[in-house]
């Protein structure tokens, strides 16, 4: 999967944020807060061939049922797509 925008993941005060860089600063207003699972997914998106790869990674890492994992990952990726991040 391809990340289209310049975003840097940073820990700030115990929270994980995506910080816009370069021209992304002008396209997006503010920081993006990620949950622990969101940060986990963000780290794996560049190496993921597809959504299934991410689902498998989450199922291996977290105690969650497959249906919930698929729904939550789908919603996360849909949000990123709607913002033209991926």
C-alpha positions in Angstrom: 0.0 0.0 0.0 1.3 3.5 -0.8 1.2 6.4 1.5 0.6 9.5 -0.7 1.3 12.3 1.8 4.3 13.3 3.9 3.4 12.4 7.4 5.8 11.6 10.3 4.7 9.4 13.2 5.7 10.9 16.5 5.1 10.2 20.2 4.0 13.4 22.0 3.1 13.3 25.7 2.4 9.6 25.5 0.2 9.8 22.5 1.0 8.8 18.9 0.4 11.5 16.2 1.0 11.8 12.5 2.6 15.2 11.9 2.2 16.7 8.4 5.4 17.7 6.6 6.1 19.7 3.4 3.1 20.6 1.3 1.0 18.3 3.4 1.0 21.0 6.1 -1.0 23.2 3.7 -3.4 20.4 2.7 -4.2 19.3 6.3 -5.0 21.3 9.3 -3.4 19.9 12.4 -2.1 16.6 13.7 -3.7 13.2 13.4 -4.1 11.2 16.6 -3.6 7.5 16.3 -4.8 4.8 18.6 -2.3 2.0 19.5 -3.8 -0.2 16.8 -3.8 2.7 14.4 -0.1 3.2 15.0 0.5 -0.5 14.6 -1.3 -0.4 11.3 0.4 2.7 10.1 3.8 1.0 10.6 2.7 -1.9 8.4 0.9 -0.1 5.6 4.0 0.6 3.5 4.9 -3.1 3.5 1.3 -4.4 3.1 0.2 -5.8 -0.3 -3.4 -5.4 0.6 -5.9 -5.2 3.5 -5.7 -8.9 4.1 -2.1 -8.5 5.1 -3.0 -6.0 7.7 -5.9 -8.1 9.0 -3.5 -11.1 9.5 -1.0 -8.9 11.3 -3.6 -7.6 13.7 -5.0 -11.0 14.4 -1.5 -12.2 15.3 -0.7 -9.3 17.5 -4.0 -8.6 19.3 -6.8 -10.7 20.9 -9.6 -9.7 18.6 -12.1 -11.7 16.5 -11.7 -11.6 12.8 -15.0 -10.0 12.0 -14.2 -7.0 14.3 -10.7 -6.7 13.0 -11.9 -6.6 9.4 -14.5 -4.0 10.2 -12.2 -1.8 12.2 -9.3 -2.0 9.7 -11.7 -1.3 6.9 -13.0 1.8 8.7 -9.4 3.0 9.4 -8.3 2.5 5.8 -11.5 4.1 4.5 -10.7 7.2 6.6 -7.2 7.3 5.2 -8.5 7.0 1.7 -11.1 9.7 2.2 -8.3 12.1 3.2 -6.2 10.9 0.2 -3.5 9.6 2.5 -3.4 6.2 0.9 
